[in-house]
Amino acid sequence: MKKKLNNKGSISVFLLLVFTSLLFLAGVLVDAARIMTAERNIERALYTAARSVMAGCEPTMAGEFGLYGMSCAESQAEFTKYFTINLIERHKNLAFIAYDIKNIAISGANNSSLLSSTEYEQQILQYMKYKGPLLITENIVEKFKKSQVGGRIEIAEKSSDLAKRYGELTDEVKRVNFTMQDIQELYQRDPEKSLSDLKELQESLKIIRTIDINYQENIEDINTKLKDLAQENGENYTKLSTLAEHDAIMENIDLLERKVSNNISVLRKVILLKKDKSQQESPPDILQDWEALPQITIAPPESPRYLSTKDIQAKENLLQKLRCLCDKELEDSWLIEKGDFFENDLNLSLQNTEQSIAEQTVNLCNNIKSLKNMLKKLEIIGRNRVLISEYVLDKYTFATSRTERNHYFQKGEIEYIICGNKKEVANILQVFTKIWSLRFAINSVDRMITSKITQPLLRFADALVEGFIQACADMHSLYKGEGVSLCPSVEKNLGIALKYSDHLRFFLLLQDKEIQLARMRQLVQINVKMTNPDFAINNITTHFQGSAEVMVNLWFLPLFHLDKIGIKNFTGDKYLIKRDIILEY
């Protein structure tokens, strides 16, 4: 019989091996759970610390302008403090995880400074989305588009050609009359020179004929457009009449052309006779066929009505009151150094009593072109531009504003945004000129359409004078806080009156966005510096990146010497956790 082997104790060894393996596995799982817990705690502490320091944004900037941002350099110490408080366990005798903070930092994300126009605009749009629908501005813009000012401008532009044609006609007639006078005095003594002048005179007469024909065609074209505009609006209109003297001019030209042709033939014979001595006929006999050249006469138009001294003084009196309104000037040391904040503003010239009708018309045409460009730009204005313009009117002061703010410029902030002068009064006066020019153009164009005067040049003169007077009256109303009609003759169809602030809206909508945002930031910095002299907007960021590097202690994993086999983040009995977060206002 075989003898049985002794197996006593084998089961104990097996159980010991199993138990040890389970113990190691449990230890690994415990350390893994501790690492995962530590990662969550570190990330939570980062978010909590970041939100805590973000709550300490610059109070004046947030309260006055609805802008949120902070300086990361100034917040570093607080960020470290809040992170540490939220991470380190308070019960030292029961430390489930021991944290060893190696590095903690907060920094601004790329291009997150408020000097970035994209970030600054985004902050404004975020603020404005809580302000409700912008029906007022959108309604005004739509009314402006539908006011038919565009059609009136087209007629005014075509009408301006009449004055140009008239000026060209009178200049050419003067030159022709002067030439004919020279020929009359010279043709017997110098037939060669007179012959050359007569040929030039022929060309000049053709030019006069062309100008006159274009003049007539312009009047017919304008009358057609006046009729169409009147029928569209259900209005009455007075068409322009053809100047009676132009019929006489055409008759004079026909007569002159015949006489010039005859005189050219006479001078050619004289020149040939001088060269051929065999001819019996003498030059004086041939010159008897010379026909005198009569002067072309243009009856001057009736004397137009010019501006009176009282009319001009009314505008100057209002300007003088504005000059006394305020006179603060920006200090260079308070301005943002980075950026280009200059703009080529359009300064529209104004007519005076010494100018001719043609010169006054050129000035009116400048204003009309500016108005036309304004209407074209309004066609492509997006909602974001409307939001920004409303933000400006909500947060900044202007000349007629009744809201009192503790700002550096008490009255002229929006005027500074539009014009960019360092002196407050200079901005207010420049905006006055801009609004006055706009009112002058609208009122003059409207008067040109509705006038009962049929004579073209008198109609221009009347439109200029009435436009000037009405513009001055409008400015008085605007600075008293009252509204004025967008376009007087179609006010009944529009049912809307524009105040001073509404005119500012138009200029803000049409202004270059980058220039506008730059000047808005200048005012933010200046106003915050009044309470916080160390404030600099270029240090303020809106997007933040927080990072932390923390070592946590391990209980069981060090037994495997994971750092020696190249597994990252393990160092002896420690494990390194790195976490990054990004937050924004």
C-alpha positions in Angstrom: 0.0 0.0 0.0 1.1 3.6 -0.8 1.8 5.9 2.0 -0.3 9.1 2.0 1.6 12.5 1.8 1.2 15.0 4.6 -0.7 18.2 3.1 -1.1 20.0 6.3 -0.7 23.9 6.0 -0.9 24.1 2.2 -4.3 25.7 2.3 -3.1 28.3 4.7 -0.3 29.3 2.3 -2.7 29.6 -0.5 -5.1 31.7 1.6 -2.2 33.9 2.6 -1.2 34.5 -1.0 -4.8 35.3 -1.9 -5.2 37.6 1.1 -2.0 39.4 0.3 -3.0 39.9 -3.3 -6.4 41.2 -2.2 -4.7 43.5 0.3 -2.5 44.9 -2.4 -5.4 45.3 -4.7 -7.4 47.1 -2.0 -4.5 49.4 -1.3 -4.2 50.3 -5.0 -7.9 51.0 -5.2 -7.7 53.1 -2.0 -4.8 55.2 -3.4 -6.6 55.5 -6.8 -9.7 56.7 -5.0 -7.7 59.1 -3.0 -6.0 60.5 -6.2 -9.4 60.9 -7.9 -10.8 62.6 -4.9 -7.8 64.9 -4.7 -8.2 65.8 -8.4 -11.8 66.7 -7.9 -11.0 68.7 -4.7 -8.2 70.6 -6.5 -10.4 71.4 -9.5 -13.2 72.5 -7.2 -10.8 74.6 -5.2 -9.5 76.2 -8.4 -13.0 77.2 -9.6 -14.0 78.4 -6.1 -10.9 80.5 -5.8 -11.3 81.9 -9.3 -14.9 82.9 -8.7 -14.0 84.4 -5.4 -11.4 86.7 -6.9 -13.6 87.5 -9.9 -16.2 88.8 -7.4 -13.7 91.5 -6.5 -13.8 93.2 -9.9 -13.3 97.0 -10.1 -16.5 98.4 -8.5 -16.6 101.7 -10.4 -16.2 100.1 -13.8 -18.8 97.5 -12.9 -21.3 99.9 -11.4 -21.0 102.7 -13.8 -20.4 101.0 -17.1 -21.5 97.4 -16.6 -18.0 96.1 -17.4 -16.5 93.2 -15.5 -12.8 92.5 -15.3 -9.9 92.3 -13.0 -6.1 92.6 -12.8 -4.6 89.1 -12.5 -1.3 90.5 -11.0 -3.3 92.2 -8.2 -5.4 89.1 -7.6 -2.6 86.5 -7.4 -2.3 86.6 -3.6 -6.0 86.4 -3.0 -6.3 83.5 -5.5 -3.6 81.6 -3.7 -5.3 82.3 -0.3 -8.7 81.2 -1.5 -7.3 78.1 -3.2 -5.4 77.0 0.0 -8.4 77.6 2.3 -10.7 75.6 0.1 -8.3 72.7 -0.5 -6.4 72.0 2.8 -8.4 69.8 5.2 -9.1 71.5 8.5 -8.9 68.4 10.7 -5.2 67.7 11.0 -5.7 64.5 13.1 -7.9 63.0 10.4 -6.2 63.9 7.2 -7.5 61.5 4.5 -5.3 63.3 1.9 -2.2 65.4 2.6 -1.8 68.2 0.1 1.5 69.8 -0.7 0.9 72.9 -3.0 3.9 73.3 -5.3 2.5 76.0 -7.7 -0.7 78.1 -8.0 -1.2 80.8 -10.5 -3.9 82.9 -12.3 -3.3 84.7 -15.6 -5.3 86.3 -18.3 -6.1 84.3 -21.4 -4.7 85.3 -24.7 -6.4 88.5 -26.2 -8.6 88.8 -23.1 -7.7 92.3 -22.1 -10.3 95.0 -22.4 -8.0 96.7 -24.8 -9.1 94.0 -27.2 -12.0 95.5 -29.2 -13.5 92.0 -29.6 -13.6 91.5 -25.8 -14.8 95.0 -25.1 -17.6 94.8 -27.6 -18.6 91.4 -26.3 -18.9 92.8 -22.7 -21.1 95.6 -24.0 -23.4 93.2 -25.9 -23.6 90.9 -22.9 -24.7 93.8 -20.8 -27.2 95.1 -23.4 -29.0 91.9 -23.9 -30.7 92.4 -20.5 -31.8 95.9 -21.4 -34.8 94.8 -23.5 -35.7 95.4 -27.1 -34.3 98.5 -28.8 -37.4 99.5 -30.6 -36.8 103.2 -30.3 -33.6 103.3 -32.2 -34.6 100.7 -34.7 -37.9 102.6 -35.3 -36.0 105.8 -35.9 -33.6 104.2 -38.3 -36.4 102.6 -40.2 -38.3 105.9 -40.3 -35.2 107.7 -41.6 -34.8 105.1 -44.3 -38.5 105.5 -45.3 -38.6 109.3 -45.1 -37.9 109.6 -48.8 -35.1 112.0 -48.0 -33.1 109.9 -50.5 -35.5 110.8 -53.3 -35.3 114.5 -52.4 -31.5 114.3 -52.3 -31.5 112.9 -55.8 -33.6 115.8 -57.1 -31.4 118.3 -55.2 -28.2 116.8 -56.7 -29.7 117.1 -60.2 -30.8 120.6 -59.4 -27.3 121.6 -58.3 -26.2 121.0 -61.9 -28.5 123.9 -63.0 -26.4 126.4 -61.0 -23.2 124.9 -62.4 -24.6 125.1 -66.0 -25.7 128.7 -65.4 -22.2 129.6 -64.1 -20.6 127.9 -67.0 -22.9 129.6 -69.4 -22.3 133.1 -68.1 -18.5 132.5 -68.0 -18.5 131.3 -71.6 -20.7 134.2 -72.7 -18.3 136.7 -71.1 -15.3 135.1 -72.8 -17.1 135.1 -76.2 -18.1 138.8 -75.8 -14.5 139.7 -74.9 -13.2 137.8 -77.9 -15.7 139.5 -80.3 -14.7 142.9 -79.0 -11.0 142.1 -79.7 -11.9 140.9 -83.2 -13.9 144.1 -83.9 -10.9 146.2 -83.0 -8.3 144.1 -84.8 -9.8 142.6 -88.0 -8.6 145.4 -90.3 -5.1 145.6 -88.9 -4.4 141.9 -88.4 -6.7 139.7 -90.5 -4.6 136.5 -89.8 -5.0 136.9 -86.0 -8.7 137.8 -86.4 -9.3 134.7 -88.7 -7.8 132.4 -86.0 -10.0 134.1 -83.3 -13.1 133.7 -85.4 -12.5 130.0 -85.7 -12.1 129.7 -81.9 -15.3 131.8 -81.6 -17.1 129.2 -83.7 -16.1 126.5 -81.2 -17.2 128.6 -78.3 -20.6 129.2 -79.8 -21.0 125.4 -80.1 -20.1 125.1 -76.4 -22.7 127.7 -75.4 -25.3 125.9 -77.5 -24.4 122.5 -75.7 -24.5 124.1 -72.3 -27.9 125.6 -73.0 -29.3 122.4 -74.3 -28.1 120.5 -71.2 -29.6 123.2 -69.0 -33.0 122.7 -70.7 -32.7 118.9 -70.4 -31.8 119.2 -66.7 -34.9 121.2 -66.0 -37.2 118.7 -67.8 -35.6 115.8 -65.9 -36.0 117.5 -62.5 -39.7 118.4 -63.3 -40.3 114.7 -64.2 -38.8 113.6 -60.9 -40.7 116.2 -58.9 -44.0 115.0 -60.5 -43.2 111.4 -59.6 -42.3 112.2 -56.0 -45.4 114.3 -55.6 -47.7 111.6 -57.0 -46.1 109.0 -54.7 -46.7 111.2 -51.6 -50.0 112.7 -52.8 -48.5 116.2 -52.6 -48.6 119.2 -54.7 -45.4 120.5 -56.4 -44.3 123.5 -58.4 -42.2 122.7 -61.5 -39.2 124.7 -62.5 -39.5 127.0 -65.5 -37.2 127.6 -68.4 -35.5 131.0 -68.3 -37.0 133.2 -71.1 -33.7 134.7 -72.0 -32.4 131.3 -73.2 -34.7 131.5 -76.3 -33.1 134.8 -77.1 -29.6 133.3 -76.5 -30.3 130.6 -79.1 -31.4 133.2 -81.6 -28.3 135.3 -80.9 -26.1 132.2 -81.4 -27.8 131.3 -84.7 -27.3 134.9 -85.9 -23.7 135.0 -84.7 -22.8 131.7 -86.3 -24.0 133.1 -89.7 -22.1 136.3 -89.2 -18.9 134.5 -88.1 -19.0 132.2 -91.2 -19.4 135.3 -93.4 -16.6 137.1 -91.7 -14.3 134.1 -92.0 -14.9 134.1 -95.8 -14.2 137.9 -95.9 -10.9 137.5 -94.0 -9.7 134.6 -96.2 -10.2 136.7 -99.3 -8.3 139.6 -97.7 -5.4 137.4 -96.9 -5.3 135.9 -100.4 -5.4 139.4 -102.0 -2.5 140.5 -99.8 -0.5 137.6 -101.1 -1.6 138.1 -104.8 -0.7 141.6 -106.0 -2.2 140.9 -109.5 -5.7 141.1 -108.1 -7.4 144.4 -108.9 -9.9 144.3 -105.9 -8.4 146.0 -102.8 -8.9 144.6 -99.2 -10.8 147.7 -98.1 -13.4 147.0 -100.7 -13.8 143.4 -99.6 -13.9 144.5 -95.9 -17.1 146.3 -96.7 -18.8 142.9 -96.6 -17.7 142.5 -92.9 -20.6 142.2 -90.5 -20.5 143.6 -87.0 -20.6 140.9 -84.2 -23.3 141.8 -81.6 -22.7 141.1 -77.9 -24.6 138.2 -76.3 -26.7 139.5 -73.4 -28.0 137.4 -70.5 -30.6 139.1 -68.4 -29.5 138.5 -64.8 -32.0 136.7 -62.6 -34.0 138.5 -60.1 -32.1 139.5 -57.0 -32.2 136.5 -54.6 -33.0 136.9 -50.9 -29.8 136.7 -48.8 -29.4 136.0 -45.1 -29.8 138.9 -42.8 -27.4 139.9 -40.1 -30.0 138.9 -37.6 -30.3 135.4 -39.1 -26.5 134.8 -38.8 -26.4 136.3 -35.3 -29.0 133.8 -34.1 -26.6 131.0 -34.8 -23.6 132.8 -33.3 -25.6 133.5 -30.1 -26.3 129.8 -29.6 -22.7 128.9 -30.2 -21.6 131.5 -27.6 -23.9 129.9 -25.0 -22.4 126.5 -25.7 -18.9 127.9 -25.3 -19.7 128.9 -21.8 -21.2 125.5 -21.0 -18.0 123.7 -19.9 -14.3 123.8 -20.5 -12.6 120.7 -19.1 -9.6 119.2 -20.8 -8.3 115.6 -20.8 -4.9 115.0 -19.2 -2.4 113.0 -21.3 -1.3 111.1 -18.2 -4.8 109.7 -17.7 -5.2 108.5 -21.3 -4.6 105.0 -22.6 -1.3 105.0 -24.4 -1.9 102.0 -26.7 -3.9 102.5 -29.8 -4.7 105.1 -32.4 -7.6 107.3 -31.5 -7.7 109.9 -34.2 -10.4 110.4 -36.9 -10.6 112.4 -40.1 -13.8 114.4 -39.3 -15.7 116.0 -42.2 -16.0 119.7 -41.5 -18.8 121.1 -43.7 -18.3 124.7 -44.9 -21.2 127.2 -44.5 -22.3 129.9 -46.9 -22.3 133.7 -46.1 -23.9 136.7 -47.6 -20.9 137.6 -49.7 -21.0 134.4 -51.8 -22.7 134.1 -55.2 -25.6 131.7 -55.7 -23.3 129.2 -57.5 -20.8 129.2 -54.6 -23.6 128.8 -52.0 -24.9 125.9 -54.1 -21.5 124.2 -53.9 -21.6 124.4 -50.1 -25.1 123.0 -50.1 -24.0 120.2 -52.4 -21.3 119.2 -49.9 -23.9 118.9 -47.2 -26.2 116.9 -49.5 -23.4 114.5 -50.4 -22.7 113.9 -46.7 -26.4 113.3 -46.1 -26.5 110.8 -49.0 -23.5 108.9 -47.7 -25.1 108.8 -44.3 -28.3 107.2 -45.8 -26.2 104.6 -47.6 -24.4 103.6 -44.4 -27.7 103.3 -42.5 -28.8 100.7 -45.0 -26.2 98.2 -43.7 -26.2 99.0 -40.0 -26.5 95.7 -38.0 -28.1 95.1 -34.7 -24.9 95.0 -32.8 -24.1 98.6 -33.9 -27.5 99.6 -32.6 -26.8 97.9 -29.3 -23.5 99.7 -28.9 -25.0 103.1 -29.7 -27.7 102.5 -27.1 -25.1 101.5 -24.6 -23.3 104.7 -25.2 -26.4 106.8 -24.7 -27.2 104.8 -21.5 -23.8 105.1 -19.9 -22.3 108.4 -21.0 -23.4 112.1 -20.7 -24.1 114.6 -23.5 -24.9 118.3 -23.8 -28.7 118.1 -23.1 -28.6 115.1 -20.8 -30.4 115.7 -17.5 -28.7 112.7 -15.8 -26.0 113.7 -13.4 -23.0 111.4 -13.1 -19.8 111.7 -11.2 -17.8 111.6 -14.4 -14.8 113.7 -15.5 -16.8 115.3 -18.4 -20.1 116.4 -16.9 -21.7 117.2 -20.3 -19.7 116.2 -23.3 -18.8 112.5 -23.1 -20.7 111.3 -26.2 -19.5 114.4 -28.0 -15.9 113.3 -27.2 -16.7 109.8 -28.5 -17.9 111.3 -31.8 -15.2 114.0 -32.2 -12.2 113.0 -30.1 -11.0 116.5 -29.0 -9.4 116.7 -25.6 -11.4 119.9 -24.7 -15.0 119.3 -23.7 -16.3 122.5 -25.2 -14.5 121.8 -28.5 -16.4 118.5 -28.9 -19.7 120.1 -28.1 -19.2 122.9 -30.6 -18.1 120.4 -33.3 -21.1 118.2 -32.7 -23.2 121.4 -33.0 -21.7 122.0 -36.5 -22.4 118.4 -37.5 -26.0 118.5 -36.4 -26.5 122.0 -37.9 -25.1 120.8 -41.2 -27.4 117.8 -41.2 -30.4 120.0 -40.4 -29.4 122.6 -43.0 -29.1 119.9 -45.7 -32.4 118.3 -44.8 -34.3 121.6 -44.6 -32.7 123.1 -47.7 -33.5 120.0 -49.8 -37.0 119.9 -48.4 -37.6 123.5 -49.2 -36.2 123.0 -52.7 -38.9 120.4 -53.3 -41.8 122.3 -51.7 -41.0 125.8 -52.9 -43.5 127.7 -55.1 -40.8 129.6 -56.9 -40.4 128.6 -60.5 -37.2 130.4 -61.4 -34.4 127.8 -60.8 -31.7 130.1 -59.3 -34.2 132.0 -57.2 -35.4 128.7 -55.9 -31.9 127.7 -54.9 -31.4 131.0 -53.1 -34.7 130.7 -51.3 -33.9 127.1 -50.3 -30.5 128.1 -48.9 -31.8 131.0 -46.8 -34.8 129.0 -45.5 -32.7 126.0 -44.8 -30.2 128.2 -42.8 -33.0 129.9 -40.8 -34.8 126.6 -40.1 -31.6 124.9 -39.1 -31.0 127.6 -36.5 -34.5 127.3 -35.2 -34.1 123.5 -35.0 -30.9 123.8 -33.0 -32.6 126.1 -30.5 -35.3 123.5 -30.0 -32.8 120.6 -29.8 -30.7 122.3 -27.0 -33.9 123.0 -25.1 -34.6 119.3 -25.1 -37.4 119.4 -27.6 -37.8 117.4 -30.8 -37.7 118.5 -34.4 -39.2 116.9 -37.5 -37.1 114.5 -39.4 -38.2 116.0 -42.7 -40.8 118.8 -42.4 -42.8 118.1 -45.5 -43.3 114.4 -44.7 -43.7 114.7 -41.0 -47.4 113.9 -41.1 -46.5 110.5 -42.7 -43.6 109.8 -40.3 -45.1 110.8 -37.0 -41.8 111.0 -35.3 -39.7 113.9 -33.9 -35.9 113.7 -33.4 -34.3 115.0 -30.2 -30.6 115.9 -29.7 -29.9 112.4 -28.5 -31.5 111.0 -31.7 -29.1 112.9 -33.8 -26.2 111.6 -31.6 -27.6 108.1 -32.4 -27.1 108.6 -36.1 -23.5 109.9 -35.7 -22.7 106.9 -33.4 -24.2 104.4 -35.9 -22.2 105.9 -38.7 -18.9 106.2 -36.9 -16.0 103.9 -37.4 -16.5 101.2 -34.8 -12.8 100.8 -33.8 -12.5 104.5 -33.2 -15.7 104.6 -31.2 -14.7 101.7 -28.9 -11.3 103.2 -28.4 -12.7 106.5 -27.2 -15.3 104.8 -25.0 -12.4 102.9 -23.2 -10.5 106.2 -22.8 -13.5 107.6 -20.9 -13.8 104.4 -18.8 -10.2 104.7 -17.7 -10.5 108.5 -17.0 -13.6 108.1 -14.9 -12.3 105.2 -12.9 -9.1 107.0 -12.2 -11.0 109.7 -10.4 -11.6 107.2 -7.5 -8.7 104.8 -8.2 -5.6 106.6 -9.4 -3.7 103.4 -10.0 -6.3 102.0 -12.4 -5.1 101.0 -15.9 -7.6 99.4 -18.3 -4.8 97.6 -20.1 -4.3 95.4 -17.0 -7.9 94.4 -16.9 -8.8 91.0 -18.3 -12.1 89.2 -18.7 -11.0 85.6 -19.4 -8.8 83.8 -16.8 -6.7 80.7 -16.7 -6.1 79.2 -13.3 -3.5 76.5 -12.8 -2.3 74.4 -9.9 0.3 71.8 -9.2 -0.2 69.8 -6.0 1.5 66.8 -4.5 -0.6 64.3 -2.6 0.7 61.5 -0.3 0.3 57.8 -1.2 -0.2 54.9 1.1 0.2 51.7 -0.9 1.3 52.6 -4.4 4.9 53.5 -3.3 5.5 49.7 -2.6 5.5 49.2 -6.4 8.2 51.8 -7.0 6.2 53.2 -10.0 8.5 56.2 -10.4 11.5 53.8 -11.1 9.7 52.2 -14.0 9.0 55.5 -15.7 5.4 56.2 -14.9 4.8 60.0 -14.9 3.7 62.1 -11.9 4.9 59.5 -9.3 7.8 60.6 -7.1 8.6 58.4 -4.2 5.5 58.3 -2.0 3.9 61.3 -3.7 1.7 61.8 -6.7 1.7 65.1 -8.7 -1.7 66.5 -9.8 -1.8 69.3 -12.5 -5.1 71.1 -13.2 -6.0 74.0 -15.4 -9.3 75.9 -15.6 -10.7 78.8 -17.7 -13.4 81.1 -16.5 -14.8 84.4 -18.0 -17.2 87.0 -16.9 
